[in-house]
């Protein structure tokens, strides 16, 4: 089957890496891809939001399956676009329509959805520019710290944890009055702050049946000990020790099943991944957020642990036959460390030559912000590569991942040296 993956990050390289190994895959394309995807697939220099160019490529290359990596094309309605065209409506796709993608595209929608279907989550209220004064009043009566979330997509920057009332009021003003995140913050969700350990649970669904994929824990902040600014993710670990069978049973019964059933009741035929960001709050799972796609860098530890043919899972999902598919998961530990450009998540340089990756023998390299310039691989983003080590012990998986991160070299390179250590201590 000719397949197209949309996206250019580590998640998409991990997809391509696994799909290229499948006997079910004939030709594999990635749009726009990166230097890593170029090693296992044909990159097409098409932006993942350029629906018309994507459609053209699908017809030209006789593509039968499209897998959508990032959230933006989903929220913008790529599935709806394909469904609206007679020449494309039979192309298989993994990724929800724009209505389903609202789980990620609107924090307000997802919070209302959780409340409606009894899914455990932190209490919250939503405010707009018109109800700004009520929002300030609401903050006066809340416990600190408090969380403020831009309603729409804000490239991972739309969440602010305010430690003081003054900080919270400034944040609300910047978001609603000054439109700090543009349209994304035309609504702001003010949410109770939950304490505990975060966990990401990934569900693959064809709209009726579902499979729970390996869980993961990621590391959001730039600095060791979870300090400093939020990033797209500095590393990840799977499995997660506190996600015991008993805990995961509660997650399935109280969160996964009500989510799938709720989508059906809303008339949403959801096909694709649901990423459930959880907090283990006093031993009970609480949903922090939904995403309508796989996480990055979590994909780089989840996929290496899936032993079944990933391509067959994708086809079964797209065809609505997931109930017939089997999924086997490795008991091994996977740890990924992300190497980033100096200055990230602030301003950073692109175009630095990357060396040392050919000496990495004991880990898988997933390219994120890279591109080819002639025979050279150069940096092309903030998060440059994710290095995944696997082993029967967590300690050894950490060592493999960290050694690989140490060996990959480019000017200004930075990575966290504490990925997985908290899990090891747990």
ChimeraX attribute file (.defattr): number of C-alpha atoms within 10 A of each C-alpha:
attribute: neighborCount
match mode: 1-to-1
recipient: residues
	/A:1	15
	/A:2	16
	/A:3	26
	/A:4	28
	/A:5	27
	/A:6	23
	/A:7	26
	/A:8	26
	/A:9	27
	/A:10	32
	/A:11	26
	/A:12	31
	/A:13	30
	/A:14	27
	/A:15	21
	/A:16	25
	/A:17	21
	/A:18	18
	/A:19	23
	/A:20	21
	/A:21	13
	/A:22	14
	/A:23	11
	/A:24	16
	/A:25	15
	/A:26	12
	/A:27	15
	/A:28	21
	/A:29	25
	/A:30	28
	/A:31	23
	/A:32	20
	/A:33	31
	/A:34	27
	/A:35	23
	/A:36	27
	/A:37	31
	/A:38	19
	/A:39	12
	/A:40	18
	/A:41	21
	/A:42	16
	/A:43	21
	/A:44	17
	/A:45	12
	/A:46	18
	/A:47	16
	/A:48	23
	/A:49	18
	/A:50	11
	/A:51	18
	/A:52	13
	/A:53	13
	/A:54	21
	/A:55	17
	/A:56	12
	/A:57	17
	/A:58	20
	/A:59	13
	/A:60	9
	/A:61	14
	/A:62	15
	/A:63	21
	/A:64	17
	/A:65	23
	/A:66	24
	/A:67	21
	/A:68	26
	/A:69	27
	/A:70	23
	/A:71	22
	/A:72	21
	/A:73	22
	/A:74	26
	/A:75	23
	/A:76	18
	/A:77	20
	/A:78	25
	/A:79	25
	/A:80	15
	/A:81	16
	/A:82	21
	/A:83	15
	/A:84	11
	/A:85	11
	/A:86	8
	/A:87	11
	/A:88	18
	/A:89	14
	/A:90	12
	/A:91	17
	/A:92	21
	/A:93	26
	/A:94	26
	/A:95	31
	/A:96	30
	/A:97	26
	/A:98	23
	/A:99	19
	/A:100	23
	/A:101	27
	/A:102	22
	/A:103	24
	/A:104	25
	/A:105	25
	/A:106	20
	/A:107	24
	/A:108	24
	/A:109	14
	/A:110	20
	/A:111	24
	/A:112	14
	/A:113	17
	/A:114	22
	/A:115	14
	/A:116	10
	/A:117	16
	/A:118	14
	/A:119	22
	/A:120	17
	/A:121	20
	/A:122	17
	/A:123	12
	/A:124	16
	/A:125	15
	/A:126	20
	/A:127	22
	/A:128	19
	/A:129	19
	/A:130	12
	/A:131	12
	/A:132	18
	/A:133	12
	/A:134	13
	/A:135	22
	/A:136	17
	/A:137	11
	/A:138	13
	/A:139	18
	/A:140	14
	/A:141	9
	/A:142	14
	/A:143	12
	/A:144	16
	/A:145	16
	/A:146	20
	/A:147	19
	/A:148	24
	/A:149	24
	/A:150	30
	/A:151	27
	/A:152	23
	/A:153	20
	/A:154	17
	/A:155	12
	/A:156	11
	/A:157	14
	/A:158	18
	/A:159	17
	/A:160	17
	/A:161	18
	/A:162	19
	/A:163	13
	/A:164	12
	/A:165	18
	/A:166	12
	/A:167	15
	/A:168	23
	/A:169	18
	/A:170	12
	/A:171	21
	/A:172	31
	/A:173	18
	/A:174	14
	/A:175	25
	/A:176	25
	/A:177	15
	/A:178	14
	/A:179	17
	/A:180	18
	/A:181	19
	/A:182	14
	/A:183	15
	/A:184	22
	/A:185	26
	/A:186	20
	/A:187	25
	/A:188	27
	/A:189	23
	/A:190	28
	/A:191	22
	/A:192	19
	/A:193	18
	/A:194	19
	/A:195	10
	/A:196	14
	/A:197	14
	/A:198	19
	/A:199	24
	/A:200	25
	/A:201	24
	/A:202	26
	/A:203	22
	/A:204	24
	/A:205	28
	/A:206	25
	/A:207	21
	/A:208	17
	/A:209	15
	/A:210	22
	/A:211	19
	/A:212	16
	/A:213	19
	/A:214	24
	/A:215	22
	/A:216	27
	/A:217	25
	/A:218	25
	/A:219	26
	/A:220	18
	/A:221	19
	/A:222	21
	/A:223	17
	/A:224	14
	/A:225	14
	/A:226	15
	/A:227	10
	/A:228	12
	/A:229	13
	/A:230	18
	/A:231	19
	/A:232	19
	/A:233	20
	/A:234	28
	/A:235	30
	/A:236	29
	/A:237	31
	/A:238	29
	/A:239	23
	/A:240	19
	/A:241	12
	/A:242	15
	/A:243	18
	/A:244	11
	/A:245	9
	/A:246	10
	/A:247	14
	/A:248	18
	/A:249	13
	/A:250	14
	/A:251	22
	/A:252	16
	/A:253	12
	/A:254	17
	/A:255	23
	/A:256	23
	/A:257	14
	/A:258	16
	/A:259	20
	/A:260	21
	/A:261	15
	/A:262	18
	/A:263	19
	/A:264	14
	/A:265	11
	/A:266	11
	/A:267	11
	/A:268	18
	/A:269	18
	/A:270	24
	/A:271	24
	/A:272	27
	/A:273	26
	/A:274	29
	/A:275	22
	/A:276	26
	/A:277	20
	/A:278	24
	/A:279	22
	/A:280	18
	/A:281	14
	/A:282	11
	/A:283	12
	/A:284	13
	/A:285	25
	/A:286	24
	/A:287	22
	/A:288	21
	/A:289	18
	/A:290	24
	/A:291	20
	/A:292	29
	/A:293	26
	/A:294	25
	/A:295	27
	/A:296	23
	/A:297	33
	/A:298	30
	/A:299	24
	/A:300	32
	/A:301	32
	/A:302	26
	/A:303	20
	/A:304	23
	/A:305	21
	/A:306	17
	/A:307	12
	/A:308	16
	/A:309	18
	/A:310	19
	/A:311	22
	/A:312	19
	/A:313	19
	/A:314	25
	/A:315	22
	/A:316	20
	/A:317	29
	/A:318	23
	/A:319	14
	/A:320	16
	/A:321	18
	/A:322	22
	/A:323	14
	/A:324	10
	/A:325	16
	/A:326	12
	/A:327	14
	/A:328	12
	/A:329	14
	/A:330	15
	/A:331	14
	/A:332	15
	/A:333	23
	/A:334	32
	/A:335	35
	/A:336	35
	/A:337	35
	/A:338	28
	/A:339	28
	/A:340	27
	/A:341	26
	/A:342	19
	/A:343	13
	/A:344	18
	/A:345	17
	/A:346	10
	/A:347	10
	/A:348	14
	/A:349	15
	/A:350	17
	/A:351	16
	/A:352	18
	/A:353	17
	/A:354	17
	/A:355	15
	/A:356	13
	/A:357	17
	/A:358	9
	/A:359	10
	/A:360	18
	/A:361	10
	/A:362	17
	/A:363	22
	/A:364	20
	/A:365	28
	/A:366	28
	/A:367	28
	/A:368	32
	/A:369	25
	/A:370	29
	/A:371	24
	/A:372	16
	/A:373	12
	/A:374	7
	/A:375	6
	/A:376	12
	/A:377	19
	/A:378	21
	/A:379	26
	/A:380	21
	/A:381	19
	/A:382	23
	/A:383	28
	/A:384	25
	/A:385	27
	/A:386	36
	/A:387	30
	/A:388	29
	/A:389	28
	/A:390	25
	/A:391	17
	/A:392	12
	/A:393	13
	/A:394	22
	/A:395	16
	/A:396	16
	/A:397	23
	/A:398	26
	/A:399	18
	/A:400	26
	/A:401	28
	/A:402	25
	/A:403	17
	/A:404	26
	/A:405	29
	/A:406	19
	/A:407	14
	/A:408	19
	/A:409	17
	/A:410	20
	/A:411	14
	/A:412	13
	/A:413	19
	/A:414	21
	/A:415	22
	/A:416	20
	/A:417	18
	/A:418	16
	/A:419	25
	/A:420	26
	/A:421	14
	/A:422	9
	/A:423	16
	/A:424	13
	/A:425	6
	/A:426	9
